[in-house]
Amino acid sequence: MRSFLVIQTAFTGDVILATALIEQLKNSLPDATIDVLVRKGNETLLENNPSIRNVLIWDKRKDKFKNLFRMLGRIRNEKYTDVVNLQRFASSGILTAFSGAKSKSGFDKNPFSVFFTHKIAHEIGNGKHEIERNSELIHYVSQGKAMRPVLYPSASDYSAVTKFQTQPYICIAPGSVWFTKTLPEAKWIDFIRHRLKNSPTQNIFLLGSPAEFALCESIINAAGSNRVFNMAGKLSFLESAALMKNSKMNYVNDSAPMHIASAMNAPVTAVYCSTIPAFGFGPLSDESYIVETNEKLPCRPCGLHGFKSCPEKHFRCALSISVEQMEKPHHV
């Protein structure tokens, strides 16, 4: 029987997208066992996933390299037949190259790809979504079409948000790790005021990490309404997913909440500032919309992941987006 280790130690959104590969792998090889390696903090995303046997956790923040080689020892002891590496960096390459697995699949950009048995080109902007690029890593065992990412909130996760669902609502995730991927606070405030005026019976829930609590609180104070609620840091990943599932619409930046919506097939409107959908990380829900500037900016996109500040100092890619665009986005 084949045993797989899937490695994805990047950010939250990347782990969510990796679940598409896991779904495809289990669909193609139902008898195979699948373990997943993630960075510490992302393991709860994979709770309740029926396709996963074990979740391995690498703590990258403390004793990074000591923990890396400790993890390598564990991987070798597991004697996996296949290691599939979705990361393109050296640390994951070491784990893959020296895993002891017979089949080692990864992207050719990885510095240790010379030791892989299956190397796949990772090309941005070629019309493929990231789930399709990832899917190519397992084409040696599965020729099927890439599947949608999936999260599995438990009954208790759904129960935890039931009290917020007594009337129609929308969710907004106003933050992002990267400044240039984040619609400015003033824009979210204007949009929320507009929604409050035009949808008088609709509640608004602001989602995010504990680090984004202050941002959400500032937005609520400026909006001046008791129908806007700060849920940042109050819900787990899967509780947030459960809330987003039945939202009339989820408004997000090009960030992890967009991928949570995709994994729940929840309606989503994704706002793109410095990045563009053509990178291949766009929303995958049946009801998906895109909002981006109508200006032709020679500086956009300025990078794949964004920056801590606008390189051109004007941030026109975000500041030129209007409330009207948010209300009438482009369907994907």
C-alpha positions in Angstrom: 0.0 0.0 0.0 1.3 3.5 -0.9 1.8 6.0 1.8 2.1 9.7 0.9 3.5 12.7 2.7 2.3 16.0 1.3 4.5 19.0 2.3 3.1 22.5 2.4 4.8 24.7 5.1 3.9 28.1 3.6 1.0 30.4 4.6 -2.6 29.6 5.6 -3.9 30.1 2.0 -1.4 27.8 0.6 -2.4 25.0 3.0 -6.0 25.5 2.1 -5.2 25.2 -1.7 -3.2 22.1 -0.9 -6.4 20.3 0.2 -7.4 20.2 -3.5 -4.4 17.9 -4.2 -5.2 15.8 -1.1 -8.8 15.4 -2.4 -7.6 14.3 -5.8 -5.0 12.0 -4.4 -7.5 10.2 -2.2 -10.0 10.0 -5.0 -7.5 8.4 -7.3 -5.9 6.1 -4.6 -8.6 5.4 -2.0 -6.5 2.8 -0.2 -3.4 5.1 0.2 -2.5 6.7 3.5 -1.9 10.5 3.4 0.0 12.5 6.0 0.5 16.3 5.6 3.3 18.4 6.9 2.5 22.1 7.8 4.1 24.9 9.7 3.0 25.3 13.3 -0.3 27.3 13.5 -1.9 25.9 10.4 -2.6 22.4 11.7 -6.2 23.2 12.8 -7.1 23.9 9.1 -6.9 20.2 8.5 -9.0 19.0 11.4 -11.8 16.5 10.5 -10.4 15.9 7.0 -11.3 12.3 6.3 -8.6 11.9 3.7 -5.7 12.7 6.1 -4.2 10.2 8.5 -1.7 12.4 10.4 -0.7 16.0 10.4 2.9 16.6 11.1 3.8 20.0 12.5 7.1 21.9 11.9 7.8 24.8 14.3 9.6 27.3 12.1 9.7 30.1 14.6 11.7 28.4 17.3 14.9 26.4 16.7 13.9 26.3 13.0 16.8 24.1 11.8 17.0 21.9 14.8 13.3 21.1 14.4 13.9 20.7 10.6 16.3 17.9 11.1 14.3 16.4 13.9 11.4 16.3 11.4 13.6 14.7 8.8 14.3 11.9 11.2 10.6 11.3 11.8 9.9 11.3 8.0 12.6 8.7 7.4 11.2 6.6 10.2 7.7 6.7 8.6 9.1 5.1 5.4 6.8 6.9 3.1 6.6 5.5 -0.4 5.9 8.9 -1.9 6.7 12.5 -0.9 4.9 15.3 -2.7 6.4 18.7 -2.0 4.3 21.8 -2.9 7.0 24.2 -1.6 9.8 25.7 -3.7 12.3 26.5 -0.9 15.4 24.7 0.3 14.2 23.5 3.7 11.3 21.5 2.2 13.6 20.3 -0.5 15.9 18.8 2.1 13.0 17.0 3.7 12.0 15.6 0.3 15.4 14.8 -1.1 16.5 12.8 2.0 13.1 11.4 3.0 14.0 7.9 1.8 10.9 7.7 -0.3 11.0 5.9 -3.6 9.0 8.6 -5.4 9.8 12.3 -4.7 7.8 14.9 -6.5 8.3 18.7 -6.4 8.7 21.8 -8.5 11.9 22.4 -10.5 12.4 25.8 -8.7 13.3 24.0 -5.5 17.1 24.1 -4.9 17.1 20.3 -4.2 14.9 19.3 -7.1 17.9 17.6 -8.7 17.2 14.8 -6.2 13.5 14.5 -7.0 12.2 11.7 -9.2 9.4 13.9 -10.6 10.1 17.6 -11.3 7.4 19.9 -12.5 7.8 23.4 -13.9 6.0 26.1 -11.7 5.0 28.9 -14.1 3.1 31.9 -12.9 0.7 33.6 -15.4 0.3 30.7 -17.8 -3.5 30.6 -17.3 -3.4 27.9 -14.7 -4.7 28.1 -11.2 -2.4 27.1 -8.3 -4.5 24.0 -7.7 -3.8 23.0 -11.3 -0.1 23.6 -10.9 -0.1 21.5 -7.7 -2.2 18.8 -9.4 0.7 18.2 -11.9 2.8 17.0 -9.0 0.7 13.9 -8.7 0.1 13.2 -12.4 2.5 10.3 -12.2 -0.2 8.5 -10.1 -3.4 10.5 -10.9 -4.3 11.9 -14.3 -7.5 13.3 -13.1 -8.6 16.9 -13.2 -7.7 19.2 -10.2 -10.4 19.2 -7.6 -11.6 22.1 -5.5 -10.0 22.7 -2.0 -12.2 21.6 0.9 -12.3 22.4 4.6 -14.3 20.3 7.1 -15.8 22.3 9.9 -17.2 20.0 12.6 -20.8 20.0 14.0 -19.4 22.0 17.0 -17.9 24.6 14.6 -21.3 25.1 12.9 -23.0 25.2 16.3 -20.6 27.9 17.5 -21.8 30.3 14.9 -25.5 29.5 14.8 -26.3 32.4 17.2 -24.9 34.8 14.5 -27.1 33.5 11.8 -30.6 34.5 13.0 -30.9 37.1 10.2 -29.2 37.8 6.8 -25.5 38.8 7.0 -22.3 39.4 5.1 -18.7 38.8 6.2 -15.8 41.1 5.5 -12.2 40.2 6.1 -10.4 43.6 5.8 -6.9 42.6 6.6 -3.9 40.9 5.0 -0.3 40.0 5.9 0.8 42.3 3.1 0.0 46.1 3.0 -0.2 46.3 -0.8 -2.7 43.5 -0.9 -5.0 45.2 1.6 -7.8 47.6 0.6 -7.3 50.7 2.8 -9.3 51.0 6.0 -11.1 54.1 4.7 -12.4 52.2 1.7 -13.8 49.5 3.9 -15.5 52.1 6.0 -17.1 53.8 3.0 -18.3 50.4 1.7 -19.8 49.4 5.1 -21.6 52.7 5.4 -23.0 52.2 2.0 -24.2 48.6 2.8 -25.7 49.7 6.1 -27.8 52.4 4.2 -28.9 50.1 1.5 -29.4 46.8 3.5 -31.0 48.0 6.8 -31.7 44.5 8.1 -28.4 42.9 7.3 -25.6 42.3 9.8 -21.9 42.6 9.0 -19.3 40.4 10.6 -15.6 41.4 10.4 -13.3 38.4 10.3 -9.5 38.2 10.9 -6.7 37.0 13.1 -6.1 38.4 16.6 -3.5 40.7 15.0 -6.4 42.3 13.0 -8.7 42.9 15.9 -7.6 46.6 16.2 -8.1 47.2 12.5 -11.6 45.8 12.7 -12.4 47.7 15.9 -11.3 51.0 14.2 -13.5 50.2 11.2 -16.5 49.5 13.4 -16.0 52.7 15.4 -15.9 54.8 12.2 -18.9 53.0 10.8 -20.9 53.9 13.8 -23.4 51.0 13.8 -24.5 48.3 16.2 -25.0 46.0 13.3 -21.3 45.5 12.6 -19.5 43.0 14.8 -15.8 42.4 15.4 -15.1 38.6 15.2 -11.3 39.0 14.6 -9.5 36.5 16.8 -12.7 35.2 18.3 -13.3 32.4 15.9 -11.1 29.5 14.8 -10.3 28.9 11.2 -13.0 26.3 10.9 -15.6 28.4 12.8 -14.9 31.3 10.4 -15.4 28.9 7.5 -18.7 27.8 9.0 -19.8 31.4 9.3 -18.7 32.3 5.8 -20.5 29.3 4.3 -24.0 30.8 4.8 -23.1 34.4 4.3 -24.9 36.3 1.6 -21.5 37.4 0.4 -17.9 37.4 1.7 -15.8 40.4 0.9 -12.0 39.7 1.1 -8.6 40.8 0.0 -6.3 38.6 -2.1 -5.5 36.6 1.1 -6.4 33.5 3.1 -10.1 34.3 3.7 -10.6 34.1 -0.1 -9.3 30.6 -0.1 -11.5 29.7 3.0 -14.5 30.8 0.9 -13.3 28.7 -2.0 -12.9 25.7 0.2 -16.5 26.1 1.5 -17.9 27.0 -1.9 -19.2 30.2 -0.3 -20.0 33.3 -2.3 -17.0 35.6 -2.5 -16.0 39.0 -3.8 -12.2 39.3 -3.9 -10.5 42.7 -4.0 -7.2 42.8 -5.8 -4.9 45.8 -5.2 -1.2 45.2 -6.1 -1.7 41.6 -7.2 -3.7 40.3 -10.1 -6.0 37.2 -10.6 -3.8 36.1 -13.5 -1.2 34.9 -11.0 -3.5 31.9 -10.5 -4.6 32.3 -6.9 -8.1 33.5 -7.5 -11.4 32.5 -6.0 -12.9 29.1 -6.9 -16.4 29.3 -5.5 -19.3 28.8 -7.9 -20.3 32.4 -7.1 -17.1 34.4 -7.4 -16.5 38.0 -8.2 -13.4 40.2 -8.8 -12.8 43.8 -7.9 -9.8 45.7 -9.1 -8.8 49.1 -10.3 -10.0 50.3 -13.7 -6.8 52.4 -14.1 -4.0 51.1 -16.4 -1.1 51.3 -14.0 2.4 50.4 -15.4 3.5 49.4 -11.9 0.8 46.8 -11.4 1.4 44.1 -10.5 4.4 45.0 -8.4 5.0 41.6 -7.0 3.6 38.1 -6.5 3.0 38.5 -2.7 2.8 42.2 -2.1 5.0 44.6 -0.1 4.9 46.3 3.3 4.4 49.6 1.5 3.7 50.8 -2.0 7.0 50.9 -4.0 5.7 53.9 -6.0 4.4 55.7 -2.9 1.0 56.4 -4.4 -0.9 53.1 -3.9 -3.2 53.9 -6.8 -4.1 50.2 -7.3 -6.1 50.4 -4.1 -7.0 54.0 -3.7 -8.7 54.1 -7.2 -11.2 51.4 -6.3 -14.7 52.7 -5.7 -17.7 51.7 -3.6 -19.6 51.3 -6.9 -17.1 48.7 -8.0 -17.5 46.8 -4.7 -21.3 46.7 -5.2 -21.1 45.7 -8.9 -18.0 43.4 -9.2 -17.0 41.4 -12.2 -18.2 37.8 -12.2 -15.3 35.3 -12.6 
